Amino acid sequence: MNFLRGVMGGQSAGPQHTEAETIQKLCDRVASSTLLDDRRNAVRALKSLSKKYRLEVGIQAMEHLIHVLQTDRSDSEIIAYALDTLYNIISNDEEEEVEENSTRPSEDLGSQFTEIFIKQPENVTLLLSLLEEFDFHVRWPGVRLLTSLLKQLGPPVQQIVLVSPMGVSRLMDLLADSREIIRNDGVLLLQALTRSNGAIQKIVAFENAFERLLDIITEEGNSDGGIVVEDCLILLQNLLKNNNSNQNFFKEGSYIQRMKPWFEVGDENSGWSAQKVTNLHLMLQLVRVLVSPTNPPGATSSCQKAMFQCGLLQQLCTILMATGIPADILTETINTVSEVIRGCQVNQDYFASVNAPSNPPRPAIVVLLMSMVNERQPFVLRCAVLYCFQCFLYKNQKGQGEIVATLLPSTIDATGNSVSAGQLLCGGLFSTDSLSNWCAAVALAHALQGNATQKEQLLRVQLATSIGNPPVSLLQQCTNILSQGDKIDRRGSKIQTRVGLLMLLCTWLSNCPIAVTHFLHNSANVPFLTGQIAENLGEEEQLVQGLCALLLGISIYFNDNSLENYMKEKLKQLIEKRIGKENFIEKLGFISKHELYSRASQKPQPNFPSPEYMIFDHEFTKLVKELEGVITKAIYKSSEEDKKEEEVKKTLEQHDNIVTHYKNMIREQDLQLEELKQQVSTLRCQNEQLQTAVTQHKDQYNLLKVQLGKDNHHQGSHSDGAQVNGIQPEEISRLREEIEELKSHQGLLQSQLAEKDSLIENLKSSQVSALNEQASAAASPRDSEQVIELKQELSTLKSQLNSQSLEITRLQEENDELLQRAEALAKSVPVQGESENVIAAKTTDVEGRLSALLQETKELKNEIKALSEEKTAIKKQLDSSNSTIAILQTEKDKLDVEVTDSKKEQDDLLVLLADQDQKILSLKSKLKDLGHPVEEEDESGDQEDEDDEMDDGDKDQDI
């Protein structure tokens, strides 16, 4: 300050100096002074002048201040003064406070100085490096300066920060600073940095920004927190809005679950400060960002499901039904709930089950509709309720059916104790408030959107107009009100009621020929429409004319020609005579050319500044876009083209019927397949049970056969010989052939077993010779176990073959014995004169034994069959052993490769150790030459330790 006094004192002593000259002297002192104190005092003086003489200091001193930042980084005080001075030059905050009425464009001045500063990108990089300093007097001014640069020229500064190495990461460290003022200003800095820059938003998100910001919000008290919570929520919105990558990262990181405590506000009539309202409003907007209809459908759906699963939707519904909630918070909560349930069946079903805490409890939908048709409620609240109802019915055919069912005669409460949603909609549709008429018509149209079944069901609705008069249908009542026009005195817009009814009728009749027939059945409807279209009315009425043209066009396009007087061709002739085709198409085009049409087509939410702008519904604009072209073509089509089109439609319907038929057939076949699979599983169980029973019977049979063999062994040779009469020799010869075949197969199997034995032995020997000690220590137990298992399998097979060979030998011996007996019987001739009775008795005995032998022969044949089956099983076991041997061979090859690699590695290590020893010896010799003592004992001790370690390693390898 002494220096500043000297400069100013010089001003008074000498000639009159201007402030520019003073600033110039200070800049010269900053540039030329060799003493740090002098430079520091000069920069301090520039700082004090920079607020009042911003332009002069900025022009003359900016270059010198940047030079100070580059050269005097060791002194934090001068750096702090320089940063503060630059901030005063670039920032518009002081200028706005001091010169509110000034004509000088302060914003241009700040942006011009910012442009000068960032002309050299190294200046921004220098500023980023200064932010790494922990000193408060350096870090905080740096944060403020960089924030001001981003506010003045955001995109260029963002680009410089983006390409700077670790630029964004340095700024993320500010959120972890223990000093709250730096942390809070860091949040503001990141707000400006992430605005409208997707690349930086992604980097910030992946630098763990979500975790840090949510922690700050929790520490500050959630919705009860101060302005810091507001700043954090604005930053979160910057990171998530229109950024699908960050939204997915936010959902996958389970951060949606951490939002639930934000909305635990309780049922209190007090405690709603302005800051709390702002915070909660931003929190609700953040939820809407995640489930916005403009997001990709898959991302929105996953966020909606996560919000239901974590209880966030339930918490929002609690706020919705609570008392003492401020009106703007209640409105935003309704809009938020709307988008959380939109198009999500699970959430829509839950919302349908929510009841208001009243006595008796009423569904939340009914309570909301009561607000919508109540003209005393705020306009924005009524718009929010309509949006909620639309979102509840969006792609929700179940909900549409429930709403329409409340209008049908069978479901209306005759006692009148409870009010249904359908009754509220009808009440709003026919009230004297034009806004209620429009809202109810649009809500009812959404109950019919894309649902032909409910369009047909709504035709059943009957309304009692007055006592003594018969009831009329809802369709008829809508057309009656439409034809009355402005005759009924209504509050609000003149055309709003008629526009709402026409949108309802167009939605109702589209894609529903039955509804078209009902509409045309009233002979007054077509003349009314043609009269409205043909008149030359004012600009306001042109929109009504266009909607009447659309309704008449729908009656032509979706006409099934069931009414003779109103067939397609007759209606087109009527248009040509009364209106003219060109005039009709021109009036139809009035809808899409209307300024409010394009506004409504942008977003699903009915967001209007005032009730007069509430004309078009978003879903209706889609319907107009879809039907305008096809109606134009239908008007110009001839009758022949209509016939061809009808034939094509019939063909398409037949095709659809065929496709439906085949789909049904496929469903039936799927059911049959499931049944057959169950039957197969049942039969398998039965088969296993039968196999066990057969095994038991075989065991019993073998026992009986052994017992019979012992009994037959004691019979006489003469009577045994008599059993070879008849076909016995043929049977015996066939048995011999089968026995020979079994012998040959036995020999073949034994040769195969011998080959496998030799192959296994070769494998064992090759493995033992190829593997070194280390590999064999790891692999030999496993290989030996597999070889032992193979040996066990082979021994089992050999035992089975031996038992079969013994059985075959036994059968052969029995057959040889039978042959010998037969030959002996053929040679023997009765020489003695026995009596005929004895011969007859012997003959009978021989025949009985012969039949027994035949039975035994059959049993032998069965045994041979069983032996052949066992032979097949043995072959399969041999095949499995072959595959096991192949697997062992591949494992052996892998082990060979591993052994080779380990040998190479050991050789490399030995070479490295030798080089290391050589280097150590050379270094020790140099130390000796230099005169430094070298302890030989330590060296030998170290060498012994190394030898011990090598020996231990060798032992481990041996093990």
KAURCOR-V909807 format. One line per field, one symbol per residue. burial: b if it has 9 or more other C-alpha atoms within 8 Angstrom, else e. Layout:
# KAURCOR-V909807
burial=???
This chain:
# KAURCOR-V909807
burial=eebbeebbeebeeeeeeeeeebbbebbbbbeebeeeebbbbbbbbbbebbbebbebbbebbbebbbebbeebbeebbbbbbbbbbbbbbbbbebbbeeeeeeeeebeebbbebbbebbeeeebbbbbbebbeeeeebbbbbbbbbbbbbbebbbeebbebbbeeeebbbbbbebbebeeeebbbbbbbbbbbbbeebeebbbbbbeeebbebbbebbeebebbbbbebbbbbbbbbbbbbeebbebbbebbeeebbbebbebbeeeebeeeeeebbbbbbbbbbbbbbbbbbbebeeebbbebbbbbbebbbbebbbebbbeeebeeebbbbbbbbbbbbbbbbeebbbebbebebeeeeebbbbbbbbbbbbebebeeebbbbbbbbbbbbbbebeebbbebbbbbbeeebeeeeeeebbbbbbbbbbebbbbbbbbbbbbbbbbbbeeebebbbbbbebbbbeeeeeeebbbbbbbbeebeeeeeeeeebbebbbbbbbbbbbbbbbbebbebbbebbeeeebbebbbebbeeeeeeebbbbbbbbbbbbbbbbbbbeeebeebbbebbbebbbeebbbeebbebbbbbbebebbbebbeebebeeeebeebbbbbebbbbbbebbebbbebbeeeeeebeeeeeeeeeeeeeeeeeeeeeeeeeeeeeeeeeeeeeeeeeeeeeeeeeeeeeeeeeeeeeeeeeeeeeeeeeeeebbbbbbeeebeebbeebbebbeebbeebeeebeebeebeeebeebeeebeeebeebbbbebbeebeeebeebeeebeebbeebeebbeebeeebeebeebbebbebbeeeeeeeeeeeeebeebbebbbbbbbebbeebeeebeebeebbeeeeebeeeeeebbeebeebbeebeebbebbeeeeeeeeeeeeeeeeeeeeeeeebeebbeeeeeeeeeeeeeeeeeeeeeeeeeeeebee
